[in-house]
Amino acid sequence: MRLFIFFSQIVGCDVLDAQSQVVGHLHDIAMNPSAEIYPKANEIIIKRGNFEKEYAKVSWDDILYFEHEIRLKINAVQLIYSKEIPKCDFTLRRDIYDQQVVDIDDQRVVRVNDIHLLRAENQLYAAHVDVGLRGIFRRLSWEGVIDFLVALFNSKSPYLKQEEFIPWKATQILPKLGRMKSVLKLEVAKNKLSSIPSAALADIVQNLDIFARVSVFKSMDMTLQNKVFTDMALSTKEELIDQLNEQDVANLITNIPADEATDLLMKLPQEKSHRLLDLLSTETNKKLRKLLSFAKNSAGGLMTTEYLCLKADATVAEAFQKIKDNINFHGTIFFLYIIDDNGKYLGTTSLRRFYLEDPNKKLLETCYPENIHVFTGDNIEHIALLMERNKTSSIPVLNEQEILQGIITIDDVLEVLIGLLWHKYEEKL
């Protein structure tokens, strides 16, 4: 069963009753826009007849199966048809198709050409509106022909690889005014997604109810699970892992950035955290226990042990090879850290500094003139001021013997500072 499906792909599909008799075709889907951030389908509208058209409404609870056809739990005699389309507060075909999408200044951008739907268990949610050209061709059933023609003349055309989606969460339905059609208002000005990145998918998943969330998450492959789990809010991660077995959670912890894993383990009950650590490999266990030993808002508590380093005799050519070998690395590959044979920190360089240098040049010669660093016990205020003063997005963390322990990136510093400022703001309310 596909995780995502377009409304244009299912509208008009056969609807069969409990006896497998065709009772009509899908005409529309009624949604409940106020119950969820991503509205959930609660009824379908069936149409039968070509000249004398009749319509019937079916509760979502009476739907047994939903794929290329719709199977009902009820018999045809239980359906009540009328010549008028049943009244529903909000439907996809009537209220969303062909509606205009405007930015926050009410300037016209594009229209809604299709609706991207997310399936979880036997539930259906509106996930995105499709404002791209492909949506039009999909509705006209020309998508296959157009794709073939475009690929024939330009196989690398962005049209073949990119969808133009706007997350449902970023839209607001305005009431109808007189004869004017209802309008979708984009709350993020002209922000069109060309695909569904893991962060957007994480945003969708974490706003579903817990049962649908688990179902959708389990349907993903392991690589996508790791990406989506990393991008989830910490509170959502906690709720999700309560519904997963501990070995699956251990696998997730192993494959997400070390600082993210540490934050999660620190939030869990101590007993559960210890059980999960015992399921990890010896190397990962050792790495995370080391991070957990530091105070939460200290440099040691904020750092990640995922960074790229080279020895003092390394050349520029070896630096490029290091980056190539770690192209899928969790951490940053923009900065490289130089250490001696004992792990003592010698300096920091960046891709920008050695990009045009002679491949045989010693990498140490390309390092920044000042060795900006912090120690494991330094507090968040000191770290933030040092990073701001030196305009750097990453800073190495040393122990008392000046052995490189890890690095801190600006996103981790901002996350903590924003949290601290919010707590102070809350106290004043």
C-alpha positions, 0 to 999 in steps of 0.5 A: 500500500502506497504511503502517499497518493494524489486525489486525482489518481483516485477520483472516479475510481470504482466503489464496491459494496460488501458483495463486491458489486459496483455501486458507483464511483468516487466523486469527492472526499469530505474532510474534517479541517478543524480536528487535525492540523492535517485534516482527516477524511470522514466521509466519501461521496459516491456518484452513479449514472451518466445522465441521471446522476445520483449521489450518496454519502458514506461514512469513513467508518464504513470503508473496508479498503482504499487503494485503486478501488474502494470497498465498503463494509455495507451492502448497496441497499444501505446506501441512500441516493439523491439527485443533489450532492450531499451537503458537507462542510468541507470537501477536496473537490469542491473547496480545494481543487483549482483554488488560488494560492496567494502569499501573505500580502494577498498577491496571487501566486498559483492555483491548486492543481492537485492534492497530495494525500497521506495514508496511515492505517486506513485513514486518509490525511491532506498533506500538501497542495500541489501547485506544479505543472505535473498536477495539471497533467496528472489530472488530465491523465497525460502525465505518462505521455508528457513525462515520456516526451520530456525525457525524450528531449531532456532526460535531466529536466527538473520537471521529471524530478521535482514536485511543487508542494506547499504543506497543508500546515502552511495554508489557511482556508478563508470563507467564501465571500459572495460569488468569490471562490474560497481561497487558500492563503499561504502563511509562508510567503511564496514558499514552494517545496520542490520535494518532500524533504525529511524535515517536512515529512517529520513535520507531517508525522509529528502532527498526526495522532500517535497511532497514525504516527507509528503506522506511517513511521514503520512504513518508511525504510530505515534510511528515511526513518533515521532522517525523519527521526532526527528532524523530529522534536524531542518530545515527539521522539519520546512519544514515538519510542514508547510505541517501538520495541527497544531494539528498533529504538537502539538502531535509531539511536545508533544512526542519528547524530551523537548529540541528538542521541544524547539529548534523547537519552538524557530525557528518558527515565534512567532505567530505560536509558541504561537498557538502550545503552546496553543494546548499542555496540561497544563503540557507540555505547562508550561514545554516548556514555562519555557525552552523558557524563557532562553537564547538559549546558556545558561544552561537553554536554553540547558537543558531538563526537562526529567530526572529521580530523586529520594528522599534522602531516596530512596534505590538501589532497588527503583532506579532499579524499577525507571529504569524499570518503565521508560524503554521507557523514552525519556531521559537518564536512566543511571544517577539518580539525588537525591533531597530533599522534596523541590527539592533541588539538593543533588547529582548524581549517575549512574547505574555503581555506584549502580549496584552491591550494596546492594538493601537496601543501600541508593542511596544517599550513591552511589553518586559521591563525587563531586556535579558537576553542573551548573546554568541556566545562565551559558554559553556554554563555561563554561558548555563544559569545566566543562563536559570535565574536569570531563569526564561526559556526563550529568550535572545537572542544578540548579537555584539560590536556588539550585533547580534542573531545568533540565540536559544537555547532551553531544550531546546538547553541541556538537551540539551548539559548532559545530555550533559555530565553523562552523560559525567562519570557514565560516567567514574565507572563 
